[in-house]
Amino acid sequence: MSEGGNGRLKLVGGIAAVVAVGVVGAGIATRVHSEHRLADWTDRQALPNVSVIHATTVAGGDTLQLPAALQALNSAPIYARTTGYVRRWLVDLGDPVRRGQTLAILDAPEVDQQLVAAQADLQTAQANQALAATTATRWRAMLAKDAVSKQETDEKAGDLAAKSALTNAARANVARLRSLTGFTRLTAPFDGIVTSRATQIGALVVAGNAASTPLFTVADVSRIRAYVKVPQSYSGQVHPGMQVTLTLPEYAGRTFAATLTRSAGAVDPGSGTVLVEVQAPNRDHALKPGSYAQASFPLSGASGTVSLPPSALIVGSGGTQVALLGPGNKAQLRTVTIGRDQGKTVEIAAGLTAQDRVIDNPPDSLQTGDAVKVLPNAGK
């Protein structure tokens, strides 16, 4: 082949090589660009979509409403103090009773027989004591004349002391049994009403059975008391003498005036609340022991208190937290202090302001510094 032909072949080969290198390079560049685009798309898809809300400022002069369970001022279950049978019961459910009024009468034949036997034992002991006293007196007189020994005289005096002790024991047993016969009448310990009766004529009642049902329950409902658990953040605003309002579901539109009478003065570490007691007069007996009520305390809103929907809260080992939207659309977890739970909203007593941008329904795995994607028109 001529030199001209060889030159053309070399030129063609060089051009082909250049073209091949260009094709390969373009393919690699296209592939790298696609991989970068895919990585960017994957990263964007991995970011959680969140909506942002703002806390609402709680208006001052609000009332603190808390649940309360009503109780009688005094309530006493009446048990039998002696074993016997019910002869009569004289009061029933809802009956008003006075202090000392007889509620029921029991028959206690065993106690009656024990009392008769105890009285006989007392008479025997008294007779033995009298004989021992006469003997001891006679022996002391003979000792003065040296007719008997000092030892024998001391023995007679000791026998008198023993017989006197037996007499005292027999007398105490008679008094105990007389008291038991007095317990056959069950009486009211104070003025009130009968709130339960669990006895029938002829029923056997056993004294000292703590597991048994009380025969009667008497409650003093002239005043009603209620215990209320006040959150710690509001405990500084409640004090004895404060006027409280009670409302009950069965009396729509009616309120009952009550007074805060005492406070425990300590925070329960389990619930974070302070136990207080309120009392209300109950002249018409409209307030019933055991009823559910709402107690309203006239409080001013705590400074800086805001409210959020419960969905914005994160409750975990670190306590109660909220997720805030920080610079660069990165999350910031912040611990907050819970005030009142209003159902649809929860008051935040500390740790949050109305200007903070709060992430609603944050993912459970969200941590401080995690990037998030804010949904359009989800918040400002």
PEVENUR-V353340 format. One record per residue. PHI is phi in whole degrees, 0 to 359 (* if undefined). PSI is psi in radians with two decimals (999 if undefined). OMEGA is omega in whole degrees, -180 to 180 (none if undefined). Layout:
phi	psi	omega
PHI	PSI	OMEGA
PHI	PSI	OMEGA
This chain:
phi	psi	omega
*	2.56	-177
282	2.88	179
296	-0.59	178
297	-0.71	179
295	-0.70	179
297	-0.67	-180
295	-0.71	180
295	-0.68	179
297	-0.74	179
297	-0.69	-180
296	-0.79	179
298	-0.74	180
296	-0.69	179
295	-0.74	179
298	-0.74	180
298	-0.69	179
295	-0.73	180
297	-0.74	179
298	-0.75	180
298	-0.77	179
297	-0.69	179
296	-0.75	179
298	-0.79	-179
297	-0.78	-180
298	-0.74	179
297	-0.67	178
296	-0.74	180
296	-0.76	-180
298	-0.74	179
297	-0.71	-179
294	-0.73	179
297	-0.73	179
297	-0.72	179
296	-0.71	179
296	-0.69	177
297	-0.75	179
296	-0.70	179
295	-0.71	179
295	-0.75	178
297	-0.72	180
296	-0.71	179
297	-0.75	179
297	-0.71	180
295	-0.68	179
291	-0.46	-178
285	-0.37	180
291	2.29	179
290	2.40	175
277	2.20	-177
229	2.73	172
249	2.58	-174
245	2.37	178
229	2.95	175
242	2.50	176
291	2.66	-180
257	2.29	179
290	2.33	179
276	2.24	-179
292	2.54	178
287	2.94	178
72	0.41	-179
279	2.94	175
252	2.49	179
266	1.99	-180
254	2.18	-177
224	2.62	178
287	2.60	180
214	2.54	176
249	2.19	-176
281	2.52	177
224	2.67	175
291	2.68	178
301	-0.72	173
218	2.49	178
215	2.26	-175
228	2.12	170
283	2.37	-177
256	2.02	177
250	2.82	176
282	2.37	177
266	-0.10	178
216	2.63	-179
280	2.35	179
181	-2.89	-179
243	2.56	-180
285	2.03	176
275	-0.80	-179
210	2.56	165
240	2.40	-165
250	-0.16	179
226	2.80	-179
224	-3.10	-177
305	2.34	176
81	-0.09	-179
287	2.36	173
285	2.48	-180
227	2.72	177
252	2.75	180
301	2.27	-180
87	-0.11	180
291	2.42	-179
286	2.23	179
264	-0.66	-179
202	2.77	178
237	2.33	-179
251	2.64	167
259	2.22	-180
232	1.32	-176
298	-0.60	-180
295	-0.74	179
295	-0.67	179
298	-0.76	179
293	-0.67	178
296	-0.61	179
292	-0.71	178
297	-0.78	179
295	-0.69	180
294	-0.67	178
295	-0.66	176
294	-0.73	177
297	-0.63	179
294	-0.71	179
296	-0.71	178
297	-0.78	-179
296	-0.66	179
293	-0.66	178
294	-0.76	178
296	-0.63	178
294	-0.73	180
297	-0.73	178
295	-0.72	179
295	-0.63	180
293	-0.74	179
297	-0.76	-179
296	-0.78	-179
298	-0.67	179
294	-0.74	180
297	-0.74	-178
290	-0.55	175
294	-0.63	178
292	-0.70	179
290	-0.53	178
295	-0.59	180
294	-0.42	178
261	0.15	-178
61	0.52	179
275	-0.38	178
227	2.89	-179
276	2.78	176
297	-0.62	-179
297	-0.81	-179
295	-0.63	179
294	-0.73	178
296	-0.61	179
295	-0.71	179
293	-0.65	178
293	-0.67	178
294	-0.64	178
295	-0.65	177
297	-0.74	-180
296	-0.69	179
293	-0.72	179
293	-0.57	177
293	-0.68	178
295	-0.72	177
297	-0.65	178
295	-0.76	179
297	-0.69	179
295	-0.72	179
294	-0.66	179
294	-0.69	178
294	-0.64	179
294	-0.67	177
296	-0.72	180
295	-0.68	179
297	-0.77	-179
290	-0.58	175
295	-0.66	176
297	-0.71	179
296	-0.65	177
293	-0.51	176
291	-0.44	179
283	-0.02	176
288	-0.16	174
252	2.04	178
270	2.19	-175
239	2.78	179
282	2.34	-179
281	-0.34	-180
200	2.97	176
293	2.42	179
176	-2.73	176
233	2.73	179
275	2.02	-179
259	-0.18	175
204	2.58	174
219	2.16	-178
228	1.00	180
211	2.69	178
225	2.72	179
298	2.31	180
89	-0.11	-179
288	2.46	177
276	2.28	175
241	2.43	-176
245	2.18	180
288	2.55	176
80	0.14	179
268	1.67	-175
293	-0.42	-178
277	-0.12	-177
283	2.82	178
281	2.37	178
298	2.54	180
293	-0.68	177
219	2.80	167
230	2.19	179
248	2.27	-178
235	2.38	174
268	1.83	-176
252	0.33	176
297	-0.52	171
226	2.63	180
242	2.40	176
245	2.67	178
217	2.42	177
257	2.30	-176
232	2.42	177
261	1.97	-178
263	2.24	177
304	2.56	-177
304	-0.67	-176
296	-0.33	180
249	-0.03	-174
294	-0.45	179
288	-0.22	-178
258	-0.03	177
252	2.50	-176
203	2.70	177
303	2.45	-177
97	-0.23	179
295	2.43	178
276	2.25	-176
237	2.60	179
247	2.30	178
252	2.41	173
231	2.54	-179
234	2.53	-178
296	-0.46	-177
278	-0.16	178
238	1.33	-179
296	2.27	178
83	-0.09	180
255	2.45	178
239	2.69	-179
237	2.20	-180
283	2.34	179
222	2.89	-180
232	2.36	176
285	2.04	-173
263	-0.59	-178
200	2.79	179
229	2.55	179
295	-0.49	179
72	0.29	180
211	2.59	-180
268	2.24	175
288	2.04	-177
295	-0.38	-180
285	-0.68	-177
249	-0.21	-178
69	0.51	-178
234	2.83	176
249	2.24	-178
276	2.21	177
233	2.76	178
241	2.35	174
239	2.61	179
231	2.56	-180
224	2.44	174
293	2.65	-174
219	1.03	-175
296	-0.66	-178
265	0.13	178
58	0.50	177
288	-0.53	178
275	2.16	-175
249	2.37	177
302	2.43	-180
91	-0.13	-178
286	2.71	173
269	2.44	-179
216	2.89	173
248	2.20	178
257	2.20	-179
251	2.11	179
256	2.22	179
283	1.67	-178
244	2.68	169
272	2.53	-180
300	2.41	179
295	2.49	-178
299	2.26	177
80	0.20	-179
283	2.30	177
230	2.94	-180
233	2.62	180
221	2.74	170
289	2.58	-179
301	-0.41	-179
295	-0.30	-178
273	-0.10	-176
270	2.54	173
243	2.01	-179
249	2.05	-178
208	-2.82	-178
296	-0.43	179
275	0.15	-178
94	-2.80	179
269	2.20	-176
226	2.87	170
232	2.69	178
258	2.13	179
257	2.64	176
270	1.97	-178
261	-3.02	179
301	2.53	180
71	0.38	-178
53	0.77	177
246	2.48	-175
283	2.59	174
226	2.09	179
274	2.36	-179
225	2.33	178
281	2.38	-178
232	2.87	178
252	2.17	-178
279	2.38	173
260	-1.88	-179
264	2.52	173
262	1.93	-178
264	0.18	-180
91	-1.41	-180
284	-0.42	178
226	2.78	177
234	2.26	179
280	2.38	177
254	1.96	-175
279	-0.46	-178
203	2.61	175
103	-0.02	-176
209	2.57	176
236	2.94	-180
289	-0.28	-179
275	-0.28	-179
291	2.44	176
268	1.98	-172
256	2.35	177
278	2.13	179
272	2.48	-178
50	0.98	-179
292	2.55	176
298	2.60	-179
297	-0.53	-177
273	0.01	-176
294	2.33	-180
231	2.83	177
300	2.30	-179
96	-0.20	179
289	2.36	177
281	2.53	179
227	2.84	177
246	2.06	-178
278	2.22	179
292	2.52	179
302	2.45	178
60	0.34	-180
276	-0.34	-179
174	2.98	-179
241	999	none
